[in-house]
Amino acid sequence: MLPAMADSALQTPVAAPDLEVKSPGRRGMALGIAPRTLYTLAGALILLAFFMPWLRIGDLGRLSGFEIMFADNIVLRQAVNRTHRMFVGAVPVLGVLMAVFAVKGWRIAHVTALITGLYVFAFGISIFGALFFSATSLGLWIVIGAALLSAAVPTLLLSRR
């Protein structure tokens, strides 16, 4: 009986494990049609808006992003330093990159879109903040502080009820 058991153990075929590595399909590498369209549109709008008016500055009139980058006016050069020019110049470059990556269908368009959106938002907030802080004086800050105080007191008293 023992030899028969040994023969049956030898005759049982054992399947080899499936070690084939499958590469991701083409679908996993491409963007969907909705993000592709939206990123392309957003990139094109950013590029177009670069040549439209951005700022209204007294006697200089309205200035586009392009004019801010390349204007030769001494007043504008003093108001907008080289760092701001670099930030302004990056806006259309990021817009074009986002649109090109989206048209190509590359997934890096997602990252480029996120970077572009955050960059433009942060740049806009920093410019707005810089203009606000440079244009305000002590009187306005006292008014703002008093307004916050007058809103905070009733809010705190009502929250206790």
SEDRENKOL-347745 format. One record per residue: residue number from 1; x, y, z of N, C-alpha, C, O, CB in turn; residue in three letters. Coordinates in pm, whole numbers, plus 50000, padded with zeros to 5 digits. Glycine has a CB too. Example, Ala and Ser with C-alpha at 12.3 -4.5 7.8 and 13.67 -1.06 7.14 Angstrom:
NODE     k     n.x     n.y     n.z    ca.x    ca.y    ca.z     c.x     c.y     c.z     o.x     o.y     o.z    cb.x    cb.y    cb.z     r
NODE     1   51319   49431   50780   51230   49550   50780   51320   49670   50780   51424   49668   50846   51131   49553   50905   ALA
NODE     2   51285   49775   50708   51367   49894   50714   51290   50003   50787   51341   50114   50804   51408   49940   50572   SER
END
This chain:
NODE     k     n.x     n.y     n.z    ca.x    ca.y    ca.z     c.x     c.y     c.z     o.x     o.y     o.z    cb.x    cb.y    cb.z     r
NODE     1   50080   49882   50000   50000   50000   50000   50085   50126   50000   50050   50226   49938   49909   49999   50117   MET
NODE     2   50190   50119   50066   50277   50236   50066   50332   50269   49929   50338   50386   49893   50389   50215   50163   LEU
NODE     3   50373   50171   49850   50421   50206   49717   50312   50267   49631   50342   50352   49547   50478   50082   49649   PRO
NODE     4   50186   50227   49648   50077   50284   49567   50056   50430   49603   50026   50511   49516   49946   50205   49588   ALA
NODE     5   50070   50464   49729   50054   50604   49771   50166   50690   49712   50145   50804   49672   50055   50615   49926   MET
NODE     6   50282   50632   49708   50395   50706   49653   50375   50730   49505   50407   50838   49455   50527   50631   49677   ALA
NODE     7   50320   50629   49433   50295   50646   49290   50190   50753   49264   50203   50831   49169   50251   50513   49227   ASP
NODE     8   50085   50758   49346   49980   50857   49324   50030   50999   49354   49986   51095   49291   49857   50824   49411   SER
NODE     9   50120   51011   49449   50176   51142   49481   50262   51193   49367   50267   51313   49340   50258   51136   49611   ALA
NODE    10   50330   51101   49301   50414   51142   49189   50333   51175   49066   50376   51255   48984   50515   51034   49157   LEU
NODE    11   50219   51117   49051   50139   51137   48931   50052   51262   48938   50002   51305   48834   50052   51016   48907   GLN
NODE    12   50031   51320   49053   49946   51439   49066   50021   51560   49014   50121   51601   49072   49902   51460   49213   THR
NODE    13   49973   51618   48904   50043   51736   48850   50013   51860   48934   49901   51881   48980   50002   51761   48701   PRO
NODE    14   50113   51937   48953   50099   52062   49027   50114   52175   48926   50213   52182   48853   50205   52073   49144   VAL
NODE    15   50015   52265   48923   50018   52376   48828   50120   52480   48873   50131   52513   48991   49878   52441   48814   ALA
NODE    16   50194   52530   48778   50293   52633   48808   50220   52764   48837   50121   52796   48772   50394   52651   48691   ALA
NODE    17   50270   52839   48934   50203   52966   48965   50215   53064   48847   50313   53064   48773   50263   53029   49093   PRO
NODE    18   50112   53147   48832   50109   53244   48723   50198   53363   48761   50160   53444   48845   49962   53291   48693   ASP
NODE    19   50313   53373   48701   50408   53479   48735   50411   53589   48630   50496   53678   48636   50546   53420   48752   LEU
NODE    20   50321   53584   48535   50322   53684   48427   50280   53821   48483   50177   53834   48548   50228   53641   48312   GLU
NODE    21   50362   53921   48455   50333   54057   48498   50259   54127   48386   50305   54133   48272   50463   54134   48537   VAL
NODE    22   50144   54179   48421   50063   54245   48319   50089   54395   48322   50093   54456   48429   49912   54215   48341   LYS
NODE    23   50108   54452   48205   50130   54597   48198   49994   54667   48196   49896   54611   48148   50214   54636   48071   SER
NODE    24   49990   54790   48249   49863   54861   48251   49816   54890   48108   49896   54916   48019   49875   54992   48332   PRO
NODE    25   49686   54886   48091   49629   54912   47959   49641   55059   47921   49674   55143   48004   49484   54870   47956   GLY
NODE    26   49613   55089   47799   49620   55226   47747   49521   55317   47820   49548   55435   47839   49591   55228   47596   ARG
NODE    27   49407   55261   47860   49305   55342   47930   49358   55401   48060   49321   55513   48094   49182   55258   47959   ARG
NODE    28   49441   55330   48132   49493   55377   48259   49595   55489   48245   49627   55556   48343   49555   55263   48332   GLY
NODE    29   49645   55512   48125   49750   55610   48104   49697   55743   48052   49771   55842   48052   49852   55556   48010   MET
NODE    30   49573   55749   48008   49522   55869   47943   49424   55944   48033   49370   55889   48129   49453   55832   47811   ALA
NODE    31   49404   56071   48000   49305   56153   48069   49167   56127   48012   49153   56086   47897   49339   56303   48059   LEU
NODE    32   49066   56151   48093   48930   56144   48043   48899   56267   47958   48976   56363   47959   48830   56132   48159   GLY
NODE    33   48791   56264   47886   48757   56374   47796   48720   56502   47872   48752   56611   47827   48640   56333   47706   ILE
NODE    34   48655   56489   47987   48615   56609   48063   48736   56684   48119   48746   56805   48098   48521   56569   48178   ALA
NODE    35   48829   56617   48190   48946   56692   48238   49030   56746   48123   49085   56856   48130   49033   56604   48327   PRO
NODE    36   49039   56669   48017   49116   56712   47900   49061   56842   47843   49136   56935   47814   49116   56603   47791   ARG
NODE    37   48931   56847   47828   48866   56966   47773   48879   57084   47869   48911   57195   47826   48717   56938   47745   THR
NODE    38   48854   57060   47997   48860   57170   48095   49001   57225   48110   49020   57347   48117   48809   57122   48230   LEU
NODE    39   49101   57138   48114   49239   57184   48127   49284   57261   48003   49353   57362   48013   49333   57066   48152   TYR
NODE    40   49244   57213   47887   49279   57284   47763   49214   57421   47760   49279   57520   47726   49235   57202   47640   THR
NODE    41   49087   57428   47796   49016   57556   47799   49078   57651   47901   49100   57768   47871   48866   57533   47832   LEU
NODE    42   49107   57601   48021   49166   57685   48125   49304   57735   48083   49335   57853   48103   49177   57607   48258   ALA
NODE    43   49385   57649   48025   49518   57691   47979   49509   57796   47869   49587   57892   47869   49595   57570   47929   GLY
NODE    44   49415   57779   47776   49397   57877   47669   49347   58010   47725   49391   58116   47679   49299   57824   47564   ALA
NODE    45   49257   58006   47822   49207   58129   47884   49317   58203   47961   49325   58326   47957   49090   58098   47978   LEU
NODE    46   49402   58128   48030   49513   58190   48102   49607   58260   48004   49650   58373   48028   49591   58085   48185   ILE
NODE    47   49637   58194   47893   49724   58255   47792   49658   58378   47731   49725   58480   47715   49758   58154   47682   LEU
NODE    48   49532   58371   47697   49459   58485   47640   49453   58601   47739   49475   58716   47701   49316   58442   47600   LEU
NODE    49   49423   58571   47865   49410   58676   47967   49543   58744   47996   49544   58857   48047   49354   58617   48096   ALA
NODE    50   49654   58679   47966   49785   58740   47986   49799   58867   47901   49873   58959   47939   49896   58639   47951   PHE
NODE    51   49730   58873   47790   49739   58988   47700   49624   59088   47721   49616   59189   47651   49739   58941   47556   PHE
NODE    52   49537   59059   47814   49425   59150   47846   49462   59236   47967   49556   59202   48039   49294   59069   47874   MET
NODE    53   49390   59348   47990   49424   59435   48104   49414   59364   48238   49319   59291   48266   49333   59557   48105   PRO
NODE    54   49516   59388   48321   49521   59333   48457   49507   59441   48561   49434   59425   48659   49651   59258   48478   TRP
NODE    55   49575   59552   48540   49580   59658   48640   49545   59792   48577   49567   59816   48459   49719   59665   48705   LEU
NODE    56   49488   59878   48660   49463   60016   48619   49549   60104   48710   49527   60110   48831   49308   60055   48629   ARG
NODE    57   49647   60170   48651   49742   60250   48729   49740   60394   48677   49796   60424   48572   49886   60190   48721   ILE
NODE    58   49675   60480   48752   49672   60625   48726   49692   60666   48582   49614   60629   48494   49775   60690   48806   GLY
NODE    59   49798   60744   48557   49825   60797   48424   49874   60692   48326   49867   60712   48204   49928   60907   48434   ASP
NODE    60   49922   60581   48376   49970   60476   48286   49855   60404   48217   49876   60342   48112   50055   60376   48364   LEU
NODE    61   49738   60411   48272   49622   60343   48213   49615   60198   48256   49655   60162   48367   49628   60351   48062   GLY
NODE    62   49563   60118   48168   49547   59975   48197   49667   59898   48143   49717   59924   48034   49415   59920   48136   ARG
NODE    63   49711   59803   48225   49828   59725   48187   49795   59576   48186   49731   59525   48278   49945   59753   48283   LEU
NODE    64   49838   59509   48081   49820   59364   48073   49939   59296   48140   50036   59362   48175   49805   59317   47926   SER
NODE    65   49931   59166   48156   50043   59091   48209   50165   59104   48119   50278   59116   48167   50006   58943   48226   GLY
NODE    66   50142   59104   47989   50251   59120   47893   50319   59256   47910   50441   59265   47908   50199   59105   47750   PHE
NODE    67   50239   59361   47926   50294   59495   47943   50368   59509   48076   50468   59580   48085   50183   59600   47934   GLU
NODE    68   50319   59441   48178   50388   59443   48307   50525   59378   48292   50623   59425   48350   50306   59370   48416   ILE
NODE    69   50533   59273   48214   50659   59202   48193   50760   59287   48115   50878   59289   48151   50634   59073   48119   MET
NODE    70   50715   59357   48010   50810   59418   47917   50803   59570   47909   50872   59629   47826   50787   59362   47783   PHE
NODE    71   50721   59634   47993   50711   59781   47987   50843   59846   48025   50917   59796   48109   50598   59831   48081   ALA
NODE    72   50870   59958   47960   50995   60029   47983   50974   60156   48065   51065   60237   48078   51061   60063   47851   ASP
NODE    73   50854   60173   48120   50822   60292   48197   50892   60286   48332   50888   60183   48400   50669   60304   48217   ASN
NODE    74   50957   60395   48371   51035   60399   48495   50946   60385   48619   50986   60321   48716   51113   60530   48504   ILE
NODE    75   50826   60443   48614   50734   60433   48728   50691   60287   48746   50686   60236   48858   50610   60524   48707   VAL
NODE    76   50660   60223   48635   50619   60082   48643   50735   59995   48690   50714   59902   48767   50568   60034   48507   LEU
NODE    77   50854   60023   48644   50971   59945   48686   50995   59957   48837   51038   59861   48901   51096   59991   48610   ARG
NODE    78   50966   60074   48893   50982   60092   49037   50872   60019   49113   50896   59964   49220   50982   60241   49073   GLN
NODE    79   50751   60018   49057   50638   59953   49124   50646   59801   49115   50608   59731   49209   50507   60001   49063   ALA
NODE    80   50695   59751   49002   50700   59606   48980   50847   59566   48970   50913   59594   48870   50621   59565   48850   VAL
NODE    81   50897   59500   49071   51038   59460   49070   51059   59334   48987   50963   59278   48932   51088   59438   49213   ASN
NODE    82   51182   59289   48978   51215   59171   48895   51145   59045   48944   51104   58962   48864   51366   59149   48894   ARG
NODE    83   51132   59032   49074   51066   58912   49128   50922   58905   49080   50875   58799   49039   51071   58911   49282   THR
NODE    84   50851   59017   49086   50713   59019   49038   50708   58989   48888   50616   58921   48843   50648   59154   49068   HIS
NODE    85   50803   59038   48813   50806   59010   48669   50823   58860   48644   50761   58805   48553   50920   59090   48600   ARG
NODE    86   50906   58794   48723   50924   58650   48707   50793   58577   48738   50755   58483   48667   51037   58598   48799   MET
NODE    87   50724   58620   48844   50597   58557   48878   50494   58579   48767   50421   58486   48731   50544   58613   49011   PHE
NODE    88   50489   58700   48714   50395   58730   48606   50430   58647   48483   50340   58594   48417   50396   58881   48572   VAL
NODE    89   50558   58635   48452   50600   58560   48334   50571   58411   48344   50555   58345   48241   50746   58579   48311   GLY
NODE    90   50564   58358   48464   50536   58215   48481   50389   58182   48454   50356   58067   48424   50573   58172   48622   ALA
NODE    91   50301   58280   48464   50158   58253   48447   50126   58197   48307   50065   58091   48299   50077   58382   48470   VAL
NODE    92   50164   58263   48197   50130   58206   48067   50205   58075   48038   50153   57988   47969   50161   58306   47957   PRO
NODE    93   50326   58061   48092   50402   57938   48071   50328   57820   48133   50315   57715   48071   50545   57949   48131   VAL
NODE    94   50279   57837   48256   50203   57731   48321   50073   57702   48247   50033   57586   48234   50173   57768   48466   LEU
NODE    95   50007   57807   48198   49884   57787   48121   49908   57707   47994   49830   57618   47961   49822   57920   48085   GLY
NODE    96   50015   57739   47923   50048   57667   47800   50084   57523   47831   50039   57431   47762   50164   57735   47725   VAL
NODE    97   50166   57501   47934   50201   57363   47971   50079   57280   48005   50067   57165   47964   50297   57363   48089   LEU
NODE    98   49988   57339   48081   49866   57268   48119   49786   57230   47994   49739   57117   47982   49781   57353   48214   MET
NODE    99   49770   57325   47903   49692   57299   47781   49760   57193   47694   49693   57104   47641   49673   57429   47701   ALA
NODE   100   49890   57202   47678   49963   57105   47594   49954   56965   47654   49927   56868   47583   50112   57146   47578   VAL
NODE   101   49976   56953   47784   49967   56822   47849   49826   56764   47836   49809   56644   47819   50007   56832   47996   PHE
NODE   102   49726   56850   47845   49587   56804   47832   49557   56759   47690   49494   56656   47670   49489   56914   47874   ALA
NODE   103   49602   56836   47591   49579   56799   47451   49646   56665   47422   49590   56581   47352   49633   56908   47355   VAL
NODE   104   49767   56646   47475   49838   56519   47455   49772   56404   47531   49794   56287   47498   49985   56534   47499   LYS
NODE   105   49692   56437   47633   49626   56334   47712   49713   56277   47821   49682   56169   47874   49581   56224   47623   GLY
NODE   106   49819   56345   47857   49910   56296   47960   49852   56321   48098   49792   56426   48123   50048   56361   47946   TRP
NODE   107   49872   56225   48186   49818   56238   48323   49887   56347   48404   49833   56391   48505   49830   56106   48396   ARG
NODE   108   50004   56390   48362   50073   56497   48434   49994   56627   48423   50022   56722   48496   50216   56516   48380   ILE
NODE   109   49897   56631   48334   49811   56750   48323   49739   56776   48455   49714   56892   48489   49709   56732   48208   ALA
NODE   110   49704   56671   48529   49639   56690   48660   49730   56768   48754   49687   56864   48817   49602   56552   48723   HIS
NODE   111   49855   56727   48762   49951   56793   48851   49977   56936   48804   49983   57029   48884   50084   56713   48856   VAL
NODE   112   49992   56952   48673   50017   57085   48617   49898   57177   48644   49917   57295   48675   50046   57077   48466   THR
NODE   113   49779   57126   48632   49659   57207   48659   49654   57248   48806   49622   57363   48837   49531   57129   48623   ALA
NODE   114   49686   57157   48895   49687   57189   49038   49793   57294   49069   49765   57391   49140   49712   57063   49122   LEU
NODE   115   49912   57276   49016   50020   57373   49039   49983   57509   48982   50005   57611   49047   50152   57323   48977   ILE
NODE   116   49927   57510   48862   49889   57637   48799   49784   57709   48882   49796   57829   48908   49836   57612   48657   THR
NODE   117   49680   57638   48923   49574   57700   49002   49624   57755   49133   49593   57869   49169   49465   57600   49028   GLY
NODE   118   49701   57676   49205   49755   57721   49335   49852   57837   49316   49853   57931   49396   49824   57605   49408   LEU
NODE   119   49934   57830   49213   50032   57936   49186   49963   58068   49157   49997   58171   49216   50123   57897   49068   TYR
NODE   120   49867   58065   49067   49797   58190   49031   49720   58244   49151   49719   58365   49174   49701   58166   48912   VAL
NODE   121   49656   58156   49226   49581   58200   49344   49675   58263   49446   49648   58372   49496   49506   58082   49407   PHE
NODE   122   49785   58195   49478   49880   58248   49577   49943   58379   49529   49960   58472   49607   49991   58145   49605   ALA
NODE   123   49977   58385   49401   50035   58507   49345   49935   58622   49354   49972   58733   49392   50079   58485   49199   PHE
NODE   124   49811   58597   49318   49709   58701   49324   49685   58751   49466   49673   58871   49489   49579   58649   49266   GLY
NODE   125   49678   58657   49561   49657   58696   49701   49777   58776   49752   49759   58874   49825   49636   58571   49790   ILE
NODE   126   49898   58737   49715   50016   58810   49763   50021   58951   49705   50058   59045   49776   50144   58734   49726   SER
NODE   127   49984   58967   49579   49983   59100   49517   49873   59185   49582   49895   59302   49614   49960   59091   49363   ILE
NODE   128   49756   59126   49601   49646   59198   49665   49686   59240   49807   49663   59354   49846   49517   59111   49670   PHE
NODE   129   49747   59150   49881   49791   59182   50017   49897   59291   50018   49892   59382   50100   49846   59058   50085   GLY
NODE   130   49993   59281   49926   50099   59382   49920   50042   59519   49887   50081   59620   49947   50205   59342   49816   ALA
NODE   131   49949   59523   49792   49886   59651   49757   49803   59705   49873   49805   59825   49900   49799   59636   49633   LEU
NODE   132   49730   59617   49941   49646   59659   50052   49732   59716   50166   49703   59823   50218   49561   59542   50102   PHE
NODE   133   49836   59642   50204   49919   59686   50316   50001   59811   50282   50030   59891   50371   50012   59575   50359   PHE
NODE   134   50039   59826   50155   50116   59945   50119   50027   60068   50106   50076   60181   50116   50192   59921   49989   SER
NODE   135   49898   60048   50084   49809   60163   50062   49734   60205   50189   49672   60311   50190   49709   60129   49954   ALA
NODE   136   49739   60126   50293   49662   60160   50413   49751   60226   50518   49873   60207   50521   49595   60034   50472   THR
NODE   137   49686   60304   50604   49758   60372   50712   49693   60340   50845   49597   60263   50852   49761   60525   50688   SER
NODE   138   49745   60399   50949   49703   60369   51086   49553   60387   51108   49491   60306   51176   49779   60456   51182   LEU
NODE   139   49495   60492   51052   49352   60519   51073   49264   60404   51026   49170   60365   51095   49313   60646   51001   GLY
NODE   140   49295   60350   50908   49215   60239   50856   49233   60114   50944   49137   60040   50964   49254   60208   50711   LEU
NODE   141   49354   60091   50995   49377   59976   51081   49302   59988   51212   49254   59888   51266   49526   59959   51108   TRP
NODE   142   49290   60108   51264   49211   60129   51386   49064   60102   51358   48995   60040   51439   49230   60273   51439   ILE
NODE   143   49014   60147   51243   48875   60121   51204   48851   59971   51191   48750   59920   51240   48840   60193   51071   VAL
NODE   144   48943   59900   51126   48927   59755   51107   48929   59684   51243   48847   59596   51268   49040   59699   51016   ILE
NODE   145   49021   59722   51331   49027   59662   51464   48901   59688   51544   48849   59597   51610   49145   59714   51538   GLY
NODE   146   48851   59811   51539   48729   59844   51612   48609   59768   51555   48522   59725   51630   48702   59996   51607   ALA
NODE   147   48604   59752   51425   48495   59678   51363   48498   59531   51406   48394   59473   51436   48502   59688   51209   ALA
NODE   148   48616   59473   51409   48628   59334   51455   48587   59320   51602   48519   59225   51639   48772   59283   51437   LEU
NODE   149   48628   59416   51684   48591   59415   51824   48440   59429   51841   48379   59357   51922   48662   59527   51898   LEU
NODE   150   48379   59520   51766   48234   59540   51778   48155   59419   51730   48044   59396   51776   48192   59663   51700   SER
NODE   151   48211   59342   51638   48143   59219   51592   48171   59103   51686   48087   59014   51701   48187   59183   51448   ALA
NODE   152   48287   59101   51749   48326   58989   51834   48249   58987   51965   48211   58880   52012   48474   58994   51862   ALA
NODE   153   48227   59103   52026   48162   59107   52158   48021   59049   52152   47992   58958   52231   48156   59251   52209   VAL
NODE   154   47931   59095   52063   47797   59033   52062   47800   58886   52020   47718   58807   52066   47706   59110   51968   PRO
NODE   155   47895   58849   51933   47904   58708   51893   47940   58622   52013   47882   58515   52032   48009   58690   51781   THR
NODE   156   48035   58666   52092   48073   58590   52212   47961   58585   52315   47938   58481   52378   48197   58651   52275   LEU
NODE   157   47890   58697   52332   47779   58699   52429   47664   58611   52383   47602   58543   52465   47729   58842   52451   LEU
NODE   158   47635   58611   52253   47525   58527   52202   47563   58378   52204   47475   58292   52217   47489   58569   52058   LEU
NODE   159   47690   58348   52192   47732   58206   52193   47723   58144   52332   47721   58022   52345   47876   58193   52140   SER
NODE   160   47716   58226   52437   47704   58174   52575   47563   58128   52606   47543   58050   52700   47746   58281   52675   ARG
NODE   161   47467   58172   52531   47327   58136   52561   47293   58000   52517   47180   57956   52535   47233   58232   52498   ARG
END
